[in-house]
Amino acid sequence: MWRVIFSTYKKNRIGIIRAVPWSFMVSRIVTGITQIVFPYFIYYYFMNGNMNKEFGAYAEGADYMTYVVLGSALNVLAVSVLMNIGRALITELREGTLEVLLLSPAPRKNYFVGCLLEQTTRALIEFGTVLVIGALLGANLRYFFSFQTIIVVLLAVLSFFCMGITLSSVMLYTRDTYLTQNTLFVIMSLVCGITFPIQYLPEWVQRAAQIFPLTPAVALFRNVAIGHQNLAENYLQILQVLVLSFVYLVIGAAWYISMERNLVENIFG
């Protein structure tokens, strides 16, 4: 088990270092910082640092910069995990190593866990960088450093991983990464409450946003990191994240097993 995980980790890390050592990380960090900087200028130079009571009610009293920084940081983490888990199989196909993977007796779950382990070590650097820049711009993160926050981040990573399994199957089926992943990321950044409360959206969009694990995960993250709430108070968000994780994992695994059988027949039949 661990041999497969660490071998996958080593293979992916060597590939990243040799091919694109900085571009992916820098692009995601820049995206996250952009999601902070633009609202910063709008907040201070357009709205004069004031928000209406409606926002305060939706954000449960949080100041705008803290609200945006926490949402943007978790969005960067989601994009990082989803992108690399989602692209894993189609990258193998493009590099000509998918056939070797299909013939390998190594459990596929260990392969994906290895991909997750390699990705998470880089994603946390991006996540931390966005938080540091946000703190410099005025975000109040005094409750961020706690054991409960760590649990929430790990739970969020688990949900993104499970969704990434389904995304990986979608990409392999469509033979596309750019359109698939970017459409998904744009939709998530708009409807999951990253830079503004989802209550501002039409009701049907709010309901549709609940199919993304990022929506309850970012709400849970803010409740713990801003409101200093304990996990028991947010059991509904935790339950939603776990249920969505299970659903995406089952769909992704079942779809991949079906595609793997067809791929083996097409390639070696």
Secondary structure, DSSP 4 states (H G I P E B T S, - for coil): -HHHHHHHHHHHHHHHHHH-SSHHHHHHHHHHHHHHHHHHHIIIIISTT---HHHHHHTTT--HHHHHHHHHHHHHHHHHHHHHHHTHHHHHHHHT-HHHHHH--S-HHHHHHHHHHHHHHHHHHHHHHHHHHHHHTT---TTTSSHHHHHHHHHHHHHHHHHHHHHHHHHHHHT-SHHHHHHHHHHHHHHS-SSS-GGGS-HHHHHHHTTSTHHHHHHHHHHHHTS---GGGGHHHHHHHHHHHHHHHHHHHHHHHHHHHHHHHHHH-
